[in-house]
Amino acid sequence: MATISSTNQAIMNETPRLMVRKVDSEASMRWLNAGIKDFKASPAASITYGMVYVVLGLILAWLSWANPIFVTSLATGFLILGPIVAVGFYCMSRTLEQGNKPHFSQGIDGLRFNGVSLASFAMVLGVLMGIWAVISSVTVAMFFNSVTITDNWLDTLIGHEQFVPFLFVWALSGAAVAAVAFSISVISVPLITDKRVDVITAMIISVKAVMANPGVMLSWAFILATLMFLGFIFFFVGLAITLPIAGHASWHAYRDLIAEE
């Protein structure tokens, strides 16, 4: 018992005291430019790491193309899981910040550091993605329950009289889930890969950062969503560039917003 107590005390003593900064209105563009700079400084490692997710995305899209519900859930769910996907890029940016050359294996190193908290947060995001998949499925069923999906399912849905109201409800629901995911993850995952904090503390700090800088964080969410959209419209291949830039930039957002007391 004494050993367990001393171990818990050591972990508590190791947890840093953190504070949230307020940033200026130009911060989001500054983070984006810093992310592009990091990408240019390590293009090979960044693209190689990004291509892993491009290949996975292409395989999943190919396997599920006949199911419109899964395709839409896959694309939007990728946005929810984005912060976990970008762990390697956070580590690369930290290495560049320290004046060293990043390498591909840092993605694996990042998963090992504070692994329990990272795995716990991945489960939280997994639950959110599951909730979104259910919402998406229910919404499609509500508006298109009598529609037979053929090979031309996209044309079938777009031409349906219920498509506009469906799109409104679906987008509104997705925005709500995305807002929750963004608020709890935008700072928490970079923080978990950098400091030994528990998942609850990381999520609370992330929400506080969003609440302290609502305008900047709204513009930052728009920038991240745009980068992911640009990656998707080129059949996932564009993610090899946009995903690394978003990941590197997110590291700089974390460094700008969070400081130790």
C-alpha positions as CSV (number, residue, x, y, z in Angstrom):
1,M,0.0,0.0,0.0
2,A,2.8,2.3,0.9
3,T,4.4,1.7,-2.6
4,I,1.1,2.5,-4.4
5,S,0.6,5.7,-2.3
6,S,4.1,6.8,-3.0
7,T,3.7,6.1,-6.7
8,N,0.4,8.1,-6.9
9,Q,2.1,11.0,-5.0
10,A,5.0,11.0,-7.5
11,I,2.5,11.2,-10.4
12,M,0.7,14.1,-8.7
13,N,3.9,15.9,-8.1
14,E,4.9,15.4,-11.7
15,T,1.8,17.1,-13.1
16,P,2.6,20.7,-14.1
17,R,0.5,23.7,-13.1
18,L,-0.8,25.2,-16.3
19,M,-2.5,28.4,-17.3
20,V,-4.4,29.5,-20.4
21,R,-3.3,32.6,-22.3
22,K,-5.5,35.1,-24.2
23,V,-4.1,35.6,-27.7
24,D,-4.5,38.3,-30.3
25,S,-6.9,38.2,-33.3
26,E,-4.1,37.3,-35.7
27,A,-3.1,34.2,-33.8
28,S,-4.8,31.6,-36.0
29,M,-3.0,32.9,-39.2
30,R,0.3,32.9,-37.2
31,W,-0.3,29.3,-36.3
32,L,-1.1,28.3,-39.8
33,N,2.1,30.0,-41.2
34,A,4.2,28.3,-38.5
35,G,2.7,25.0,-39.5
36,I,3.5,25.6,-43.2
37,K,7.1,26.5,-42.1
38,D,7.5,23.3,-40.1
39,F,6.1,21.3,-43.1
40,K,8.7,22.9,-45.4
41,A,11.4,22.1,-42.8
42,S,10.5,18.4,-42.7
43,P,8.7,17.6,-45.9
44,A,9.9,14.0,-46.3
45,A,9.0,12.9,-42.7
46,S,5.7,14.9,-42.8
47,I,4.5,13.5,-46.1
48,T,5.5,9.9,-45.3
49,Y,3.6,10.0,-42.0
50,G,0.7,11.7,-43.7
51,M,0.6,9.0,-46.5
52,V,-0.1,6.3,-43.9
53,Y,-3.5,7.9,-43.2
54,V,-4.0,8.6,-46.9
55,V,-3.7,4.9,-47.7
56,L,-6.0,3.9,-44.8
57,G,-8.5,6.5,-45.9
58,L,-8.5,5.2,-49.5
59,I,-8.9,1.6,-48.4
60,L,-11.8,2.5,-46.1
61,A,-13.5,4.6,-48.7
62,W,-13.1,1.9,-51.4
63,L,-14.6,-0.8,-49.0
64,S,-17.5,1.4,-48.0
65,W,-18.3,3.4,-51.2
66,A,-21.6,1.5,-51.7
67,N,-22.8,2.7,-48.3
68,P,-23.5,6.4,-48.3
69,I,-24.1,6.5,-44.6
70,F,-20.6,5.1,-43.9
71,V,-18.9,7.3,-46.4
72,T,-20.3,10.5,-44.9
73,S,-19.6,9.2,-41.4
74,L,-16.0,8.3,-42.4
75,A,-15.3,11.8,-43.8
76,T,-16.7,13.7,-40.9
77,G,-15.5,11.2,-38.3
78,F,-12.0,11.8,-39.6
79,L,-12.3,15.4,-38.4
80,I,-13.3,14.2,-35.0
81,L,-10.3,11.8,-34.7
82,G,-7.9,14.3,-36.4
83,P,-6.1,15.4,-33.2
84,I,-5.1,11.8,-32.4
85,V,-4.0,11.2,-36.0
86,A,-1.7,14.2,-35.8
87,V,0.3,13.1,-32.7
88,G,3.4,12.5,-34.9
89,F,3.3,16.0,-36.3
90,Y,3.2,17.5,-32.8
91,C,6.3,15.6,-31.9
92,M,8.0,16.6,-35.1
93,S,7.2,20.3,-34.5
94,R,8.6,20.0,-30.9
95,T,11.8,18.5,-32.3
96,L,12.1,21.4,-34.8
97,E,11.4,23.8,-31.9
98,Q,14.4,22.3,-30.1
99,G,16.7,22.8,-33.1
100,N,16.8,19.1,-34.1
101,K,15.8,17.2,-37.2
102,P,12.5,15.3,-37.0
103,H,12.1,11.7,-38.2
104,F,9.3,9.4,-39.1
105,S,9.5,7.2,-36.0
106,Q,8.5,10.2,-33.7
107,G,4.9,9.3,-34.4
108,I,5.5,6.0,-32.5
109,D,7.4,7.8,-29.8
110,G,4.5,10.2,-29.4
111,L,2.1,7.4,-28.9
112,R,4.3,5.9,-26.2
113,F,4.7,9.0,-24.1
114,N,1.8,9.4,-21.6
115,G,0.2,6.5,-23.4
116,V,-2.6,5.9,-20.8
117,S,-3.9,9.4,-21.1
118,L,-3.7,9.3,-24.9
119,A,-5.5,6.0,-25.1
120,S,-8.2,7.2,-22.8
121,F,-8.7,10.3,-24.9
122,A,-8.8,8.2,-28.0
123,M,-11.7,6.3,-26.4
124,V,-13.5,9.5,-25.7
125,L,-13.2,10.6,-29.3
126,G,-14.2,7.1,-30.4
127,V,-17.4,7.4,-28.4
128,L,-18.1,10.8,-30.1
129,M,-17.5,9.3,-33.5
130,G,-19.9,6.5,-32.6
131,I,-22.5,9.0,-31.5
132,W,-22.0,10.9,-34.8
133,A,-22.4,7.6,-36.8
134,V,-25.7,6.9,-35.1
135,I,-27.0,10.4,-35.6
136,S,-26.0,10.3,-39.2
137,S,-27.7,7.0,-39.7
138,V,-30.9,8.0,-38.0
139,T,-31.0,11.3,-40.0
140,V,-30.6,9.5,-43.3
141,A,-33.3,7.0,-42.2
142,M,-35.7,9.8,-41.2
143,F,-35.6,11.5,-44.6
144,F,-34.8,8.6,-47.0
145,N,-36.3,5.6,-45.5
146,S,-38.2,4.7,-48.6
147,V,-35.4,5.4,-51.1
148,T,-33.6,2.4,-52.7
149,I,-29.9,3.1,-52.9
150,T,-28.4,2.1,-56.2
151,D,-24.9,2.5,-57.7
152,N,-25.8,6.1,-58.4
153,W,-26.7,6.7,-54.7
154,L,-25.3,10.3,-54.7
155,D,-27.5,11.4,-57.6
156,T,-30.4,9.6,-56.0
157,L,-30.1,11.5,-52.8
158,I,-29.3,14.9,-54.3
159,G,-32.4,14.6,-56.6
160,H,-34.7,13.6,-53.7
161,E,-37.2,16.3,-52.6
162,Q,-36.1,15.8,-48.9
163,F,-32.4,16.4,-49.7
164,V,-32.4,20.1,-48.6
165,P,-34.1,19.6,-45.3
166,F,-31.9,16.5,-44.7
167,L,-28.8,18.4,-45.5
168,F,-29.8,21.2,-43.0
169,V,-30.5,18.8,-40.1
170,W,-27.5,16.6,-40.9
171,A,-25.1,19.6,-41.1
172,L,-26.5,21.1,-37.9
173,S,-26.1,17.9,-36.0
174,G,-22.6,17.4,-37.3
175,A,-21.7,20.9,-36.3
176,A,-22.8,20.3,-32.8
177,V,-20.8,17.1,-32.5
178,A,-17.8,18.7,-34.1
179,A,-18.0,21.7,-31.7
180,V,-17.8,19.4,-28.7
181,A,-15.0,17.4,-30.3
182,F,-13.0,20.5,-31.1
183,S,-13.5,22.1,-27.7
184,I,-12.2,19.1,-25.8
185,S,-9.4,18.1,-28.2
186,V,-7.9,21.2,-29.8
187,I,-5.4,21.7,-26.9
188,S,-5.7,18.4,-25.0
189,V,-3.9,16.1,-27.4
190,P,-0.8,18.3,-28.0
191,L,-0.8,18.8,-24.2
192,I,-0.9,15.1,-23.5
193,T,2.0,14.4,-25.9
194,D,4.1,17.1,-24.2
195,K,3.2,17.0,-20.5
196,R,2.3,14.1,-18.1
197,V,-1.3,15.2,-17.5
198,D,-4.4,13.1,-17.1
199,V,-7.1,13.1,-19.7
200,I,-9.7,15.0,-17.6
201,T,-7.3,17.8,-16.9
202,A,-6.3,18.0,-20.5
203,M,-9.9,18.3,-21.7
204,I,-10.7,20.9,-19.1
205,I,-7.8,23.0,-20.1
206,S,-8.7,22.7,-23.8
207,V,-12.3,23.9,-23.1
208,K,-10.9,26.8,-21.0
209,A,-8.6,27.8,-23.9
210,V,-11.6,27.8,-26.3
211,M,-13.8,29.8,-23.9
212,A,-11.0,32.3,-23.2
213,N,-10.4,32.9,-27.0
214,P,-13.8,32.3,-28.7
215,G,-13.3,34.4,-31.8
216,V,-9.8,33.1,-32.5
217,M,-10.7,29.5,-31.8
218,L,-13.7,29.8,-34.2
219,S,-11.4,31.0,-36.9
220,W,-9.0,28.3,-36.1
221,A,-11.7,25.6,-36.3
222,F,-12.6,27.0,-39.7
223,I,-9.0,26.9,-40.9
224,L,-8.6,23.3,-39.8
225,A,-11.9,22.2,-41.4
226,T,-10.8,23.9,-44.6
227,L,-7.5,22.1,-44.6
228,M,-9.3,18.8,-44.1
229,F,-11.8,19.6,-46.8
230,L,-9.1,20.4,-49.3
231,G,-7.5,17.0,-48.5
232,F,-10.8,15.1,-49.0
233,I,-11.8,16.7,-52.3
234,F,-8.6,15.2,-53.9
235,F,-9.8,11.7,-52.9
236,F,-7.8,11.7,-49.6
237,V,-4.5,12.2,-51.4
238,G,-4.4,15.9,-50.6
239,L,-4.3,14.9,-46.9
240,A,-0.6,14.0,-47.4
241,I,-0.1,17.8,-47.4
242,T,-3.0,19.3,-45.5
243,L,-2.9,16.9,-42.6
244,P,0.8,17.6,-41.8
245,I,0.2,21.3,-42.0
246,A,-2.8,21.1,-39.7
247,G,-0.9,19.0,-37.3
248,H,2.2,21.2,-37.2
249,A,0.1,24.3,-36.9
250,S,-1.9,22.8,-34.0
251,W,1.3,22.3,-32.0
252,H,2.0,26.0,-32.3
253,A,-1.6,26.8,-31.3
254,Y,-1.0,24.8,-28.1
255,R,2.4,26.4,-27.4
256,D,0.8,29.9,-27.8
257,L,-2.2,29.2,-25.7
258,I,-0.8,27.2,-22.8
259,A,2.0,28.1,-20.3
260,E,3.2,26.7,-17.1
261,E,2.6,28.8,-14.0
